[in-house]
Amino acid sequence: MHETMLRILAQEAHKGNKPSSTFKAGSFALVAKEITAQFGVECHPSYVENRMRTLRTMWSTIQTIRKKSGFGWDDNLKMITCDPKTYQEEVMAHRKHVEFLNKKIDMYDELAIVVGKDTATGGFSKSYVDLEHEPHNVDESAEYVADNVEEDVVEKGKNTVESSTTGSGISKSQKRKHSVSNADESVLTDLSDQLKEIAVALKEINRGPVDYTALYNEVMTMMADGYSEDMLATAFDHLCENEKTARGFLAKNARLRKLWLDSFLFTQL
């Protein structure tokens, strides 16, 4: 699935369907359709989009290692090289980096096009030397939402009211047309209050240590949705290793939790 995804998205980039740092929605739909057909599993475009986060993390890790002192790069084999001493030191400090050391990185060229800075122009580019990292998130942070949702949306609502009710040289008919009625102002006020409540709730989730007993119970309740106990146990172990992801999971509603779990299990295939 990993190779199929990279192959198709690299081709999509070649066709011009990666106008910036991400792909058009149709490209993710194409990958999902192909994976469903090839492997007989239900794959949604959202799973592919979430998988992109994992690929960005992988790419960032590779480039971070390459920039460190003591590491070399074999462009023919697409492999990060290092001596035994450097290898041991790196693995001791970062156990998960072992998969990128002194081993050929499969489909590196495609990976560079799909999540790197390189762009395919008439064929796969061979100058993959840009080591700048793209921003990436393994999971959305509830803390970030809590800190920004109120300020951003409420401020937009305020600006909408102000811009609609002020302005010199505007005719009365235009003012009547563009002004916000008392009812509209009431709606904006209610929305602002609801957003404040959401922000407070999200901040509460981020206070103190994660209650892993409660987390386990929440995860295991998803057996009612048809997931096996082994699958959920794997997901729980992953959440225990990633506190921010665990907090995000607890902040999600039932539908978003199911979507996250489907995406996570897809990455484990």
Salt bridges, closest charged atoms under 4 A:
GLU12 OE2 - LYS15 NZ 3.55
GLU42 OE2 - HIS44 NE2 3.11
ASP75 OD1 - LYS78 NZ 3.03
GLU89 OE2 - LYS85 NZ 2.52
GLU90 OE2 - LYS68 NZ 2.94
GLU90 OE2 - HIS97 ND1 2.72
ASP109 OD1 - LYS78 NZ 3.38
ASP109 OD2 - LYS126 NZ 3.38
GLU134 OE1 - ARG56 NE 3.94
ASP139 OD1 - LYS252 NZ 3.37
GLU140 OE2 - ARG53 NH2 3.87
ASP152 OD2 - LYS156 NZ 3.62
GLU204 OE2 - ARG207 NH1 2.70
GLU218 OE1 - ARG257 NH1 2.56
GLU243 OE2 - ARG247 NH2 2.67
ASP262 OD2 - LYS258 NZ 3.41
